[in-house]
C-alpha cells in the first residue's frame, strides 16, 4: 500500500511537470498557470519526501543494505 502511494505521488509530480511545460508553451508565460503548476509540483515533492521519511522512521519502509 505504501509503495502504491509513493508511485502515485511520483506520477503526480511528473504530470505536474508536463502540465507546466504545456502551459508555458501554450500561454507564453503570460498567465499564472505556470507558477501554479510549479507550486503544485513543489508541494507534491515535499509531500513525497515527508511520506518517505516518516515511513522510514516508523519502519514501514526499509532500506536495502546490500547493493
mmCIF file as Biopython writes it, N, C-alpha, C and O atoms, coordinates in Angstrom:
data_model
#
loop_
_atom_site.group_PDB
_atom_site.id
_atom_site.type_symbol
_atom_site.label_atom_id
_atom_site.label_alt_id
_atom_site.label_comp_id
_atom_site.label_asym_id
_atom_site.label_entity_id
_atom_site.label_seq_id
_atom_site.pdbx_PDB_ins_code
_atom_site.Cartn_x
_atom_site.Cartn_y
_atom_site.Cartn_z
_atom_site.occupancy
_atom_site.B_iso_or_equiv
_atom_site.auth_seq_id
_atom_site.auth_asym_id
_atom_site.pdbx_PDB_model_num
ATOM 1   N N  . UNK A ? 1  ? 0.822  -1.190 0.000   1.0 0.0 1  A 1 
ATOM 2   C CA . UNK A ? 1  ? 0.000  0.000  0.000   1.0 0.0 1  A 1 
ATOM 3   C C  . UNK A ? 1  ? 0.869  1.259  0.000   1.0 0.0 1  A 1 
ATOM 4   O O  . UNK A ? 1  ? 0.583  2.224  -0.708  1.0 0.0 1  A 1 
ATOM 5   N N  . UNK A ? 2  ? 1.921  1.233  0.796   1.0 0.0 2  A 1 
ATOM 6   C CA . UNK A ? 2  ? 2.807  2.392  0.884   1.0 0.0 2  A 1 
ATOM 7   C C  . UNK A ? 2  ? 3.538  2.631  -0.436  1.0 0.0 2  A 1 
ATOM 8   O O  . UNK A ? 2  ? 3.727  3.773  -0.857  1.0 0.0 2  A 1 
ATOM 9   N N  . UNK A ? 3  ? 3.943  1.548  -1.077  1.0 0.0 3  A 1 
ATOM 10  C CA . UNK A ? 3  ? 4.623  1.685  -2.365  1.0 0.0 3  A 1 
ATOM 11  C C  . UNK A ? 3  ? 3.694  2.272  -3.418  1.0 0.0 3  A 1 
ATOM 12  O O  . UNK A ? 3  ? 4.139  3.031  -4.279  1.0 0.0 3  A 1 
ATOM 13  N N  . UNK A ? 4  ? 2.424  1.934  -3.361  1.0 0.0 4  A 1 
ATOM 14  C CA . UNK A ? 4  ? 1.452  2.486  -4.300  1.0 0.0 4  A 1 
ATOM 15  C C  . UNK A ? 4  ? 1.292  3.987  -4.083  1.0 0.0 4  A 1 
ATOM 16  O O  . UNK A ? 4  ? 1.169  4.740  -5.049  1.0 0.0 4  A 1 
ATOM 17  N N  . UNK A ? 5  ? 1.293  4.426  -2.838  1.0 0.0 5  A 1 
ATOM 18  C CA . UNK A ? 5  ? 1.191  5.864  -2.539  1.0 0.0 5  A 1 
ATOM 19  C C  . UNK A ? 5  ? 2.404  6.601  -3.078  1.0 0.0 5  A 1 
ATOM 20  O O  . UNK A ? 5  ? 2.271  7.687  -3.643  1.0 0.0 5  A 1 
ATOM 21  N N  . UNK A ? 6  ? 3.588  6.020  -2.908  1.0 0.0 6  A 1 
ATOM 22  C CA . UNK A ? 6  ? 4.813  6.652  -3.399  1.0 0.0 6  A 1 
ATOM 23  C C  . UNK A ? 6  ? 4.790  6.736  -4.926  1.0 0.0 6  A 1 
ATOM 24  O O  . UNK A ? 6  ? 5.162  7.763  -5.494  1.0 0.0 6  A 1 
ATOM 25  N N  . UNK A ? 7  ? 4.363  5.678  -5.584  1.0 0.0 7  A 1 
ATOM 26  C CA . UNK A ? 7  ? 4.308  5.683  -7.051  1.0 0.0 7  A 1 
ATOM 27  C C  . UNK A ? 7  ? 3.285  6.695  -7.550  1.0 0.0 7  A 1 
ATOM 28  O O  . UNK A ? 7  ? 3.544  7.408  -8.520  1.0 0.0 7  A 1 
ATOM 29  N N  . UNK A ? 8  ? 2.131  6.767  -6.901  1.0 0.0 8  A 1 
ATOM 30  C CA . UNK A ? 8  ? 1.101  7.730  -7.310  1.0 0.0 8  A 1 
ATOM 31  C C  . UNK A ? 8  ? 1.600  9.164  -7.127  1.0 0.0 8  A 1 
ATOM 32  O O  . UNK A ? 8  ? 1.368  10.015 -7.985  1.0 0.0 8  A 1 
ATOM 33  N N  . UNK A ? 9  ? 2.280  9.432  -6.022  1.0 0.0 9  A 1 
ATOM 34  C CA . UNK A ? 9  ? 2.824  10.780 -5.813  1.0 0.0 9  A 1 
ATOM 35  C C  . UNK A ? 9  ? 3.899  11.114 -6.843  1.0 0.0 9  A 1 
ATOM 36  O O  . UNK A ? 9  ? 3.974  12.250 -7.313  1.0 0.0 9  A 1 
ATOM 37  N N  . UNK A ? 10 ? 4.728  10.138 -7.196  1.0 0.0 10 A 1 
ATOM 38  C CA . UNK A ? 10 ? 5.755  10.383 -8.215  1.0 0.0 10 A 1 
ATOM 39  C C  . UNK A ? 10 ? 5.118  10.660 -9.583  1.0 0.0 10 A 1 
ATOM 40  O O  . UNK A ? 10 ? 5.573  11.542 -10.312 1.0 0.0 10 A 1 
ATOM 41  N N  . UNK A ? 11 ? 4.078  9.914  -9.926  1.0 0.0 11 A 1 
ATOM 42  C CA . UNK A ? 11 ? 3.382  10.154 -11.185 1.0 0.0 11 A 1 
ATOM 43  C C  . UNK A ? 11 ? 2.697  11.521 -11.188 1.0 0.0 11 A 1 
ATOM 44  O O  . UNK A ? 11 ? 2.645  12.185 -12.223 1.0 0.0 11 A 1 
ATOM 45  N N  . UNK A ? 12 ? 2.176  11.939 -10.049 1.0 0.0 12 A 1 
ATOM 46  C CA . UNK A ? 12 ? 1.554  13.261 -9.952  1.0 0.0 12 A 1 
ATOM 47  C C  . UNK A ? 12 ? 2.590  14.368 -10.138 1.0 0.0 12 A 1 
ATOM 48  O O  . UNK A ? 12 ? 2.294  15.399 -10.744 1.0 0.0 12 A 1 
ATOM 49  N N  . UNK A ? 13 ? 3.796  14.162 -9.623  1.0 0.0 13 A 1 
ATOM 50  C CA . UNK A ? 13 ? 4.868  15.149 -9.806  1.0 0.0 13 A 1 
ATOM 51  C C  . UNK A ? 13 ? 5.241  15.247 -11.290 1.0 0.0 13 A 1 
ATOM 52  O O  . UNK A ? 13 ? 5.418  16.346 -11.816 1.0 0.0 13 A 1 
ATOM 53  N N  . UNK A ? 14 ? 5.359  14.112 -11.953 1.0 0.0 14 A 1 
ATOM 54  C CA . UNK A ? 14 ? 5.703  14.116 -13.379 1.0 0.0 14 A 1 
ATOM 55  C C  . UNK A ? 14 ? 4.575  14.752 -14.191 1.0 0.0 14 A 1 
ATOM 56  O O  . UNK A ? 14 ? 4.840  15.519 -15.116 1.0 0.0 14 A 1 
ATOM 57  N N  . UNK A ? 15 ? 3.319  14.442 -13.855 1.0 0.0 15 A 1 
ATOM 58  C CA . UNK A ? 15 ? 2.186  15.054 -14.551 1.0 0.0 15 A 1 
ATOM 59  C C  . UNK A ? 15 ? 2.197  16.572 -14.370 1.0 0.0 15 A 1 
ATOM 60  O O  . UNK A ? 15 ? 1.935  17.313 -15.317 1.0 0.0 15 A 1 
ATOM 61  N N  . UNK A ? 16 ? 2.495  17.027 -13.172 1.0 0.0 16 A 1 
ATOM 62  C CA . UNK A ? 16 ? 2.558  18.462 -12.911 1.0 0.0 16 A 1 
ATOM 63  C C  . UNK A ? 16 ? 3.701  19.109 -13.695 1.0 0.0 16 A 1 
ATOM 64  O O  . UNK A ? 16 ? 3.575  20.240 -14.164 1.0 0.0 16 A 1 
ATOM 65  N N  . UNK A ? 17 ? 4.799  18.400 -13.833 1.0 0.0 17 A 1 
ATOM 66  C CA . UNK A ? 17 ? 5.928  18.905 -14.605 1.0 0.0 17 A 1 
ATOM 67  C C  . UNK A ? 17 ? 5.528  19.125 -16.058 1.0 0.0 17 A 1 
ATOM 68  O O  . UNK A ? 17 ? 5.811  20.180 -16.626 1.0 0.0 17 A 1 
ATOM 69  N N  . UNK A ? 18 ? 4.874  18.139 -16.662 1.0 0.0 18 A 1 
ATOM 70  C CA . UNK A ? 18 ? 4.492  18.271 -18.059 1.0 0.0 18 A 1 
ATOM 71  C C  . UNK A ? 18 ? 3.337  19.240 -18.262 1.0 0.0 18 A 1 
ATOM 72  O O  . UNK A ? 18 ? 3.251  19.871 -19.315 1.0 0.0 18 A 1 
ATOM 73  N N  . UNK A ? 19 ? 2.451  19.377 -17.288 1.0 0.0 19 A 1 
ATOM 74  C CA . UNK A ? 19 ? 1.398  20.376 -17.420 1.0 0.0 19 A 1 
ATOM 75  C C  . UNK A ? 19 ? 1.991  21.784 -17.363 1.0 0.0 19 A 1 
ATOM 76  O O  . UNK A ? 19 ? 1.521  22.682 -18.063 1.0 0.0 19 A 1 
ATOM 77  N N  . UNK A ? 20 ? 3.015  21.982 -16.537 1.0 0.0 20 A 1 
ATOM 78  C CA . UNK A ? 20 ? 3.692  23.276 -16.511 1.0 0.0 20 A 1 
ATOM 79  C C  . UNK A ? 20 ? 4.371  23.585 -17.840 1.0 0.0 20 A 1 
ATOM 80  O O  . UNK A ? 20 ? 4.352  24.726 -18.300 1.0 0.0 20 A 1 
ATOM 81  N N  . UNK A ? 21 ? 4.967  22.578 -18.453 1.0 0.0 21 A 1 
ATOM 82  C CA . UNK A ? 21 ? 5.582  22.759 -19.766 1.0 0.0 21 A 1 
ATOM 83  C C  . UNK A ? 21 ? 4.527  23.109 -20.801 1.0 0.0 21 A 1 
ATOM 84  O O  . UNK A ? 21 ? 4.740  23.988 -21.636 1.0 0.0 21 A 1 
ATOM 85  N N  . UNK A ? 22 ? 3.397  22.429 -20.751 1.0 0.0 22 A 1 
ATOM 86  C CA . UNK A ? 22 ? 2.303  22.718 -21.685 1.0 0.0 22 A 1 
ATOM 87  C C  . UNK A ? 22 ? 1.797  24.144 -21.515 1.0 0.0 22 A 1 
ATOM 88  O O  . UNK A ? 22 ? 1.584  24.850 -22.500 1.0 0.0 22 A 1 
ATOM 89  N N  . UNK A ? 23 ? 1.604  24.570 -20.270 1.0 0.0 23 A 1 
ATOM 90  C CA . UNK A ? 23 ? 1.132  25.929 -20.023 1.0 0.0 23 A 1 
ATOM 91  C C  . UNK A ? 23 ? 2.159  26.967 -20.459 1.0 0.0 23 A 1 
ATOM 92  O O  . UNK A ? 23 ? 1.792  28.038 -20.940 1.0 0.0 23 A 1 
ATOM 93  N N  . UNK A ? 24 ? 3.436  26.659 -20.295 1.0 0.0 24 A 1 
ATOM 94  C CA . UNK A ? 24 ? 4.480  27.587 -20.710 1.0 0.0 24 A 1 
ATOM 95  C C  . UNK A ? 24 ? 4.479  27.761 -22.220 1.0 0.0 24 A 1 
ATOM 96  O O  . UNK A ? 24 ? 4.631  28.874 -22.725 1.0 0.0 24 A 1 
ATOM 97  N N  . UNK A ? 25 ? 4.307  26.661 -22.937 1.0 0.0 25 A 1 
ATOM 98  C CA . UNK A ? 25 ? 4.298  26.729 -24.395 1.0 0.0 25 A 1 
ATOM 99  C C  . UNK A ? 25 ? 3.010  27.377 -24.895 1.0 0.0 25 A 1 
ATOM 100 O O  . UNK A ? 25 ? 3.045  28.212 -25.799 1.0 0.0 25 A 1 
ATOM 101 N N  . UNK A ? 26 ? 1.876  26.995 -24.311 1.0 0.0 26 A 1 
ATOM 102 C CA . UNK A ? 26 ? 0.587  27.492 -24.785 1.0 0.0 26 A 1 
ATOM 103 C C  . UNK A ? 26 ? 0.383  28.965 -24.447 1.0 0.0 26 A 1 
ATOM 104 O O  . UNK A ? 26 ? -0.039 29.739 -25.307 1.0 0.0 26 A 1 
ATOM 105 N N  . UNK A ? 27 ? 0.672  29.361 -23.228 1.0 0.0 27 A 1 
ATOM 106 C CA . UNK A ? 27 ? 0.399  30.728 -22.785 1.0 0.0 27 A 1 
ATOM 107 C C  . UNK A ? 27 ? 1.560  31.678 -23.043 1.0 0.0 27 A 1 
ATOM 108 O O  . UNK A ? 27 ? 1.373  32.895 -23.043 1.0 0.0 27 A 1 
ATOM 109 N N  . UNK A ? 28 ? 2.735  31.150 -23.257 1.0 0.0 28 A 1 
ATOM 110 C CA . UNK A ? 28 ? 3.887  32.005 -23.456 1.0 0.0 28 A 1 
ATOM 111 C C  . UNK A ? 28 ? 4.320  32.719 -22.188 1.0 0.0 28 A 1 
ATOM 112 O O  . UNK A ? 28 ? 5.024  33.726 -22.263 1.0 0.0 28 A 1 
ATOM 113 N N  . UNK A ? 29 ? 3.920  32.226 -21.034 1.0 0.0 29 A 1 
ATOM 114 C CA . UNK A ? 29 ? 4.315  32.838 -19.769 1.0 0.0 29 A 1 
ATOM 115 C C  . UNK A ? 29 ? 3.509  34.067 -19.404 1.0 0.0 29 A 1 
ATOM 116 O O  . UNK A ? 29 ? 3.922  34.841 -18.540 1.0 0.0 29 A 1 
ATOM 117 N N  . UNK A ? 30 ? 2.355  34.264 -20.052 1.0 0.0 30 A 1 
ATOM 118 C CA . UNK A ? 30 ? 1.561  35.459 -19.785 1.0 0.0 30 A 1 
ATOM 119 C C  . UNK A ? 30 ? 0.554  35.275 -18.649 1.0 0.0 30 A 1 
ATOM 120 O O  . UNK A ? 30 ? 0.016  36.256 -18.137 1.0 0.0 30 A 1 
ATOM 121 N N  . UNK A ? 31 ? 0.298  34.039 -18.255 1.0 0.0 31 A 1 
ATOM 122 C CA . UNK A ? 31 ? -0.646 33.796 -17.168 1.0 0.0 31 A 1 
ATOM 123 C C  . UNK A ? 31 ? 0.096  33.189 -15.981 1.0 0.0 31 A 1 
ATOM 124 O O  . UNK A ? 31 ? 1.293  32.913 -16.054 1.0 0.0 31 A 1 
ATOM 125 N N  . UNK A ? 32 ? -0.628 32.990 -14.901 1.0 0.0 32 A 1 
ATOM 126 C CA . UNK A ? 32 ? -0.037 32.439 -13.677 1.0 0.0 32 A 1 
ATOM 127 C C  . UNK A ? 32 ? -0.137 30.922 -13.601 1.0 0.0 32 A 1 
ATOM 128 O O  . UNK A ? 32 ? 0.209  30.336 -12.575 1.0 0.0 32 A 1 
ATOM 129 N N  . UNK A ? 33 ? -0.601 30.274 -14.664 1.0 0.0 33 A 1 
ATOM 130 C CA . UNK A ? 33 ? -0.780 28.827 -14.616 1.0 0.0 33 A 1 
ATOM 131 C C  . UNK A ? 33 ? 0.556  28.093 -14.479 1.0 0.0 33 A 1 
ATOM 132 O O  . UNK A ? 33 ? 0.611  27.025 -13.870 1.0 0.0 33 A 1 
ATOM 133 N N  . UNK A ? 34 ? 1.616  28.647 -15.030 1.0 0.0 34 A 1 
ATOM 134 C CA . UNK A ? 34 ? 2.933  28.017 -14.900 1.0 0.0 34 A 1 
ATOM 135 C C  . UNK A ? 34 ? 3.398  28.094 -13.442 1.0 0.0 34 A 1 
ATOM 136 O O  . UNK A ? 34 ? 3.946  27.131 -12.905 1.0 0.0 34 A 1 
ATOM 137 N N  . UNK A ? 35 ? 3.176  29.229 -12.822 1.0 0.0 35 A 1 
ATOM 138 C CA . UNK A ? 35 ? 3.566  29.405 -11.417 1.0 0.0 35 A 1 
ATOM 139 C C  . UNK A ? 35 ? 2.740  28.481 -10.523 1.0 0.0 35 A 1 
ATOM 140 O O  . UNK A ? 35 ? 3.267  27.888 -9.582  1.0 0.0 35 A 1 
ATOM 141 N N  . UNK A ? 36 ? 1.461  28.363 -10.815 1.0 0.0 36 A 1 
ATOM 142 C CA . UNK A ? 36 ? 0.610  27.465 -10.031 1.0 0.0 36 A 1 
ATOM 143 C C  . UNK A ? 36 ? 1.053  26.018 -10.206 1.0 0.0 36 A 1 
ATOM 144 O O  . UNK A ? 36 ? 1.051  25.248 -9.244  1.0 0.0 36 A 1 
ATOM 145 N N  . UNK A ? 37 ? 1.428  25.646 -11.408 1.0 0.0 37 A 1 
ATOM 146 C CA . UNK A ? 37 ? 1.913  24.289 -11.653 1.0 0.0 37 A 1 
ATOM 147 C C  . UNK A ? 37 ? 3.213  24.039 -10.891 1.0 0.0 37 A 1 
ATOM 148 O O  . UNK A ? 37 ? 3.418  22.952 -10.350 1.0 0.0 37 A 1 
ATOM 149 N N  . UNK A ? 38 ? 4.078  25.029 -10.848 1.0 0.0 38 A 1 
ATOM 150 C CA . UNK A ? 38 ? 5.319  24.903 -10.082 1.0 0.0 38 A 1 
ATOM 151 C C  . UNK A ? 38 ? 5.023  24.752 -8.591  1.0 0.0 38 A 1 
ATOM 152 O O  . UNK A ? 38 ? 5.656  23.947 -7.908  1.0 0.0 38 A 1 
ATOM 153 N N  . UNK A ? 39 ? 4.077  25.512 -8.097  1.0 0.0 39 A 1 
ATOM 154 C CA . UNK A ? 39 ? 3.717  25.416 -6.674  1.0 0.0 39 A 1 
ATOM 155 C C  . UNK A ? 39 ? 3.146  24.042 -6.346  1.0 0.0 39 A 1 
ATOM 156 O O  . UNK A ? 39 ? 3.455  23.472 -5.300  1.0 0.0 39 A 1 
ATOM 157 N N  . UNK A ? 40 ? 2.320  23.514 -7.230  1.0 0.0 40 A 1 
ATOM 158 C CA . UNK A ? 40 ? 1.759  22.178 -7.019  1.0 0.0 40 A 1 
ATOM 159 C C  . UNK A ? 40 ? 2.869  21.139 -7.054  1.0 0.0 40 A 1 
ATOM 160 O O  . UNK A ? 40 ? 2.879  20.218 -6.237  1.0 0.0 40 A 1 
ATOM 161 N N  . UNK A ? 41 ? 3.797  21.273 -7.983  1.0 0.0 41 A 1 
ATOM 162 C CA . UNK A ? 41 ? 4.897  20.316 -8.102  1.0 0.0 41 A 1 
ATOM 163 C C  . UNK A ? 41 ? 5.784  20.342 -6.863  1.0 0.0 41 A 1 
ATOM 164 O O  . UNK A ? 41 ? 6.201  19.289 -6.382  1.0 0.0 41 A 1 
ATOM 165 N N  . UNK A ? 42 ? 6.072  21.509 -6.352  1.0 0.0 42 A 1 
ATOM 166 C CA . UNK A ? 42 ? 6.893  21.623 -5.142  1.0 0.0 42 A 1 
ATOM 167 C C  . UNK A ? 42 ? 6.158  21.024 -3.946  1.0 0.0 42 A 1 
ATOM 168 O O  . UNK A ? 42 ? 6.760  20.318 -3.137  1.0 0.0 42 A 1 
ATOM 169 N N  . UNK A ? 43 ? 4.864  21.300 -3.832  1.0 0.0 43 A 1 
ATOM 170 C CA . UNK A ? 43 ? 4.086  20.756 -2.725  1.0 0.0 43 A 1 
ATOM 171 C C  . UNK A ? 43 ? 4.016  19.231 -2.795  1.0 0.0 43 A 1 
ATOM 172 O O  . UNK A ? 43 ? 4.138  18.558 -1.772  1.0 0.0 43 A 1 
ATOM 173 N N  . UNK A ? 44 ? 3.820  18.685 -3.991  1.0 0.0 44 A 1 
ATOM 174 C CA . UNK A ? 44 ? 3.796  17.230 -4.142  1.0 0.0 44 A 1 
ATOM 175 C C  . UNK A ? 44 ? 5.153  16.614 -3.827  1.0 0.0 44 A 1 
ATOM 176 O O  . UNK A ? 44 ? 5.221  15.537 -3.233  1.0 0.0 44 A 1 
ATOM 177 N N  . UNK A ? 45 ? 6.221  17.276 -4.214  1.0 0.0 45 A 1 
ATOM 178 C CA . UNK A ? 45 ? 7.559  16.762 -3.925  1.0 0.0 45 A 1 
ATOM 179 C C  . UNK A ? 45 ? 7.843  16.767 -2.429  1.0 0.0 45 A 1 
ATOM 180 O O  . UNK A ? 45 ? 8.428  15.820 -1.903  1.0 0.0 45 A 1 
ATOM 181 N N  . UNK A ? 46 ? 7.437  17.817 -1.749  1.0 0.0 46 A 1 
ATOM 182 C CA . UNK A ? 46 ? 7.617  17.876 -0.297  1.0 0.0 46 A 1 
ATOM 183 C C  . UNK A ? 46 ? 6.777  16.799 0.388   1.0 0.0 46 A 1 
ATOM 184 O O  . UNK A ? 46 ? 7.236  16.153 1.329   1.0 0.0 46 A 1 
ATOM 185 N N  . UNK A ? 47 ? 5.555  16.611 -0.083  1.0 0.0 47 A 1 
ATOM 186 C CA . UNK A ? 47 ? 4.698  15.561 0.469   1.0 0.0 47 A 1 
ATOM 187 C C  . UNK A ? 47 ? 5.308  14.180 0.239   1.0 0.0 47 A 1 
ATOM 188 O O  . UNK A ? 47 ? 5.276  13.334 1.133   1.0 0.0 47 A 1 
ATOM 189 N N  . UNK A ? 48 ? 5.857  13.946 -0.937  1.0 0.0 48 A 1 
ATOM 190 C CA . UNK A ? 48 ? 6.511  12.674 -1.233  1.0 0.0 48 A 1 
ATOM 191 C C  . UNK A ? 48 ? 7.707  12.450 -0.318  1.0 0.0 48 A 1 
ATOM 192 O O  . UNK A ? 48 ? 7.896  11.350 0.203   1.0 0.0 48 A 1 
ATOM 193 N N  . UNK A ? 49 ? 8.501  13.470 -0.124  1.0 0.0 49 A 1 
ATOM 194 C CA . UNK A ? 49 ? 9.652  13.363 0.762   1.0 0.0 49 A 1 
ATOM 195 C C  . UNK A ? 49 ? 9.218  13.078 2.198   1.0 0.0 49 A 1 
ATOM 196 O O  . UNK A ? 49 ? 9.825  12.253 2.881   1.0 0.0 49 A 1 
ATOM 197 N N  . UNK A ? 50 ? 8.176  13.758 2.652   1.0 0.0 50 A 1 
ATOM 198 C CA . UNK A ? 50 ? 7.677  13.524 4.011   1.0 0.0 50 A 1 
ATOM 199 C C  . UNK A ? 50 ? 7.141  12.103 4.179   1.0 0.0 50 A 1 
ATOM 200 O O  . UNK A ? 50 ? 7.372  11.471 5.210   1.0 0.0 50 A 1 
ATOM 201 N N  . UNK A ? 51 ? 6.432  11.603 3.179   1.0 0.0 51 A 1 
ATOM 202 C CA . UNK A ? 51 ? 5.912  10.235 3.260   1.0 0.0 51 A 1 
ATOM 203 C C  . UNK A ? 51 ? 7.062  9.245  3.358   1.0 0.0 51 A 1 
ATOM 204 O O  . UNK A ? 51 ? 7.003  8.307  4.153   1.0 0.0 51 A 1 
ATOM 205 N N  . UNK A ? 52 ? 8.099  9.438  2.568   1.0 0.0 52 A 1 
ATOM 206 C CA . UNK A ? 52 ? 9.244  8.527  2.584   1.0 0.0 52 A 1 
ATOM 207 C C  . UNK A ? 52 ? 9.985  8.612  3.915   1.0 0.0 52 A 1 
ATOM 208 O O  . UNK A ? 52 ? 10.327 7.581  4.493   1.0 0.0 52 A 1 
ATOM 209 N N  . UNK A ? 53 ? 10.235 9.810  4.404   1.0 0.0 53 A 1 
ATOM 210 C CA . UNK A ? 53 ? 10.977 9.969  5.667   1.0 0.0 53 A 1 
ATOM 211 C C  . UNK A ? 53 ? 10.186 9.415  6.842   1.0 0.0 53 A 1 
ATOM 212 O O  . UNK A ? 53 ? 10.750 8.734  7.698   1.0 0.0 53 A 1 
ATOM 213 N N  . UNK A ? 54 ? 8.889  9.695  6.897   1.0 0.0 54 A 1 
ATOM 214 C CA . UNK A ? 54 ? 8.073  9.200  8.004   1.0 0.0 54 A 1 
ATOM 215 C C  . UNK A ? 54 ? 7.960  7.679  7.956   1.0 0.0 54 A 1 
ATOM 216 O O  . UNK A ? 54 ? 8.003  7.021  8.995   1.0 0.0 54 A 1 
ATOM 217 N N  . UNK A ? 55 ? 7.816  7.124  6.768   1.0 0.0 55 A 1 
ATOM 218 C CA . UNK A ? 55 ? 7.712  5.667  6.674   1.0 0.0 55 A 1 
ATOM 219 C C  . UNK A ? 55 ? 9.043  4.992  7.005   1.0 0.0 55 A 1 
ATOM 220 O O  . UNK A ? 55 ? 9.047  3.890  7.552   1.0 0.0 55 A 1 
ATOM 221 N N  . UNK A ? 56 ? 10.160 5.623  6.690   1.0 0.0 56 A 1 
ATOM 222 C CA . UNK A ? 56 ? 11.459 5.086  7.104   1.0 0.0 56 A 1 
ATOM 223 C C  . UNK A ? 56 ? 11.612 5.168  8.617   1.0 0.0 56 A 1 
ATOM 224 O O  . UNK A ? 56 ? 12.135 4.244  9.240   1.0 0.0 56 A 1 
ATOM 225 N N  . UNK A ? 57 ? 11.159 6.266  9.208   1.0 0.0 57 A 1 
ATOM 226 C CA . UNK A ? 57 ? 11.276 6.456  10.643  1.0 0.0 57 A 1 
ATOM 227 C C  . UNK A ? 57 ? 10.420 5.456  11.412  1.0 0.0 57 A 1 
ATOM 228 O O  . UNK A ? 57 ? 10.828 4.959  12.461  1.0 0.0 57 A 1 
ATOM 229 N N  . UNK A ? 58 ? 9.220  5.160  10.884  1.0 0.0 58 A 1 
ATOM 230 C CA . UNK A ? 58 ? 8.323  4.227  11.558  1.0 0.0 58 A 1 
ATOM 231 C C  . UNK A ? 58 ? 8.684  2.767  11.283  1.0 0.0 58 A 1 
ATOM 232 O O  . UNK A ? 58 ? 8.214  1.873  11.987  1.0 0.0 58 A 1 
ATOM 233 N N  . UNK A ? 59 ? 9.496  2.521  10.287  1.0 0.0 59 A 1 
ATOM 234 C CA . UNK A ? 59 ? 9.870  1.158  9.966   1.0 0.0 59 A 1 
ATOM 235 C C  . UNK A ? 59 ? 8.982  0.497  8.928   1.0 0.0 59 A 1 
ATOM 236 O O  . UNK A ? 59 ? 9.141  -0.691 8.647   1.0 0.0 59 A 1 
ATOM 237 N N  . UNK A ? 60 ? 8.060  1.236  8.363   1.0 0.0 60 A 1 
ATOM 238 C CA . UNK A ? 60 ? 7.191  0.676  7.333   1.0 0.0 60 A 1 
ATOM 239 C C  . UNK A ? 60 ? 7.949  0.456  6.031   1.0 0.0 60 A 1 
ATOM 240 O O  . UNK A ? 60 ? 7.598  -0.417 5.237   1.0 0.0 60 A 1 
ATOM 241 N N  . UNK A ? 61 ? 8.966  1.235  5.824   1.0 0.0 61 A 1 
ATOM 242 C CA . UNK A ? 61 ? 9.794  1.146  4.624   1.0 0.0 61 A 1 
ATOM 243 C C  . UNK A ? 61 ? 11.226 0.942  5.090   1.0 0.0 61 A 1 
ATOM 244 O O  . UNK A ? 61 ? 11.723 1.704  5.918   1.0 0.0 61 A 1 
ATOM 245 N N  . UNK A ? 62 ? 11.885 -0.069 4.571   1.0 0.0 62 A 1 
ATOM 246 C CA . UNK A ? 62 ? 13.270 -0.356 4.977   1.0 0.0 62 A 1 
ATOM 247 C C  . UNK A ? 62 ? 14.176 -0.186 3.774   1.0 0.0 62 A 1 
ATOM 248 O O  . UNK A ? 62 ? 13.782 -0.439 2.635   1.0 0.0 62 A 1 
ATOM 249 N N  . UNK A ? 63 ? 15.393 0.247  4.048   1.0 0.0 63 A 1 
ATOM 250 C CA . UNK A ? 63 ? 16.394 0.389  3.010   1.0 0.0 63 A 1 
ATOM 251 C C  . UNK A ? 63 ? 17.040 -0.961 2.729   1.0 0.0 63 A 1 
ATOM 252 O O  . UNK A ? 63 ? 17.130 -1.816 3.610   1.0 0.0 63 A 1 
ATOM 253 N N  . UNK A ? 64 ? 17.482 -1.137 1.503   1.0 0.0 64 A 1 
ATOM 254 C CA . UNK A ? 64 ? 18.169 -2.356 1.124   1.0 0.0 64 A 1 
ATOM 255 C C  . UNK A ? 64 ? 19.649 -2.204 1.462   1.0 0.0 64 A 1 
ATOM 256 O O  . UNK A ? 64 ? 20.333 -1.402 0.827   1.0 0.0 64 A 1 
ATOM 257 N N  . UNK A ? 65 ? 20.165 -2.946 2.437   1.0 0.0 65 A 1 
ATOM 258 C CA . UNK A ? 65 ? 21.554 -2.760 2.846   1.0 0.0 65 A 1 
ATOM 259 C C  . UNK A ? 65 ? 22.578 -3.337 1.861   1.0 0.0 65 A 1 
ATOM 260 O O  . UNK A ? 65 ? 23.748 -2.957 1.893   1.0 0.0 65 A 1 
ATOM 261 N N  . UNK A ? 66 ? 22.146 -4.247 0.993   1.0 0.0 66 A 1 
ATOM 262 C CA . UNK A ? 66 ? 23.081 -4.837 0.032   1.0 0.0 66 A 1 
ATOM 263 C C  . UNK A ? 66 ? 22.877 -4.215 -1.330  1.0 0.0 66 A 1 
ATOM 264 O O  . UNK A ? 66 ? 21.741 -3.933 -1.713  1.0 0.0 66 A 1 
ATOM 265 N N  . UNK A ? 67 ? 23.940 -3.996 -2.065  1.0 0.0 67 A 1 
ATOM 266 C CA . UNK A ? 67 ? 23.796 -3.401 -3.398  1.0 0.0 67 A 1 
ATOM 267 C C  . UNK A ? 67 ? 23.254 -4.372 -4.424  1.0 0.0 67 A 1 
ATOM 268 O O  . UNK A ? 67 ? 23.082 -4.008 -5.587  1.0 0.0 67 A 1 
#
